[in-house]
Amino acid sequence: MQMKKIGVLGIIAVGILCFAGCNGSNTITTPLFQTNKLKEAYDWIIETYPSVTSCFDFAEDGSFISVDTNPYDLDDYFVPNVFDAVEALNDKLGLPDYVWEEMLQTSAMDGRLSETANGITVTWKYHPDNGLEATYRNS
């Protein structure tokens, strides 16, 4: 009977260590308990700028946010506040101001550009007919 108690206690102790991690802290470090910075930023943008919902998309697996300022590829199509929302998304994700400045200065001949900062990689391209298209992901 004593051996069964020790065995059960050992299994419980190993389970606790595996669940809490072996990094010496009391925080749980498994991905299930971490917040998704992209999801929080996406939800905030949609709540703050409801007129731009057609321009923003969040991946089902939580791996990226995509932005298309002209989602229907229509000539002279423009969603009010969409550029304000992209700038706000950059700020919300902690990207430096120069990233937004480079996005604004991108021409169609530049192709797809990329920048990584604050744990986020953003890639973007611009074309006068199609607008600005960007993808944000964790780096």
N, C-alpha and C positions, 0 to 999 in steps of 0.2 A: 504494500500500500504506500509506503514511504517513497519507493522508487517511482511510482506513478505520479505522485505529487511533484517530485523534482523534475520529472520529464515534462509535465504539463507547464510548470513554471518556466522551464527552459524554453519551451516553444513560445510561450507568451512573451518572454523577454526578447527573443530573436525577432518576433513579429513587430514588437514596438520599435526596436532598433531599425529594422528595415523600413517601417512606415515613416519614422521621423528622420531618417537619413543618418549618415555616419560622419557628419561634418562638425560635430561638437556643439551645434546650436540646437535650440528648441523649436526652430521653425521647420515647417514641412516644405520640402523643396520639389515635390513632384509637380509636373506640368498641370495636373488637374487642379491644383490649388493656386496657380499663378494667374494673375489677371492678364488679359490680352490687350496690350496697349493699342493695337490697331482697332479692335472692336470698340473700345472705349472712345477713341477718336472718331470713328465712323458714326457711332450713336450720337455723339455730341454734335457733329456736323449736321446730321439729318434733323436733329431737334432744333438746332440754332438757325439753320438755313433750309427750311422745308421746301422752298421753291427749287432747290437744286437736286432733289432726290433722283431725277432721271439721269443725272450726270455722274453719280457716285454708285459704286457697287462694292459689296463686301463678299469675299469668297466664303463658300459654305464651310470650308475647313479652317477658316480664320487666318489664312496665310497671307492675304493681301487685300488692299483697297485699290480699286481702279477708279480713275477719273477720266471722263471724256467730256470736254466742254461743248461738243457738238455731237451728241450721241446718235443723231439721226442722219448725220452727214448731209444736212440741207444747206444750200447756199444762204448766206447771210443769217443763219440761225444763231441766236444768242439767248442764253438763259440769264436773266438778271441776277446779279450777286454771285455768279459762279466763280469768278476770279477772286472775289473776296473770300469765298468759302475755301478755295484752294490755298490761299495765303494763310487763312485761319487754321487749316489742317496742318500745314507746315509748322506753324507755331505750336499747335496742340501736341504734335509729335516731337517737339523740341529741336527741330531743324534750324540751323543758323540762317540768318536773314539773307546771306549771299546765295543760298539755294533758290529762294524765290526770285531774287534779282536775276540769276542765270536763267531761270525758267522764262522770265519775261523777255529776255534778250535772245532767246533761241529762234533761229530761222529754220525754214524748211530744209535748207541745204546742210544744216548741222547734223541731221540724222537723229538717232536716239542717243541721249545723253544720260549720265548716271552720276549719282553722288551718294555717299554713305556718311552718315553722322548720327550720333546719339542712338546707335543700335538699329537704325532704320536705313534701308537702301531705297532710294527713289530713282526711277528711270522715267524719262519723258521725251516726247517729241512734239513738234509743232508744225502744222501746215495751215496756210491761210484758208484753205477750203474745208479742212477737217477740224480745226481748232487745236487745243492743247490736249494731249493724252498722257496720263501719268499712271504709274503703278508704284505703290508703297508696300514694302515687305520688311519683316524683321531680318536683320543681317546677322 
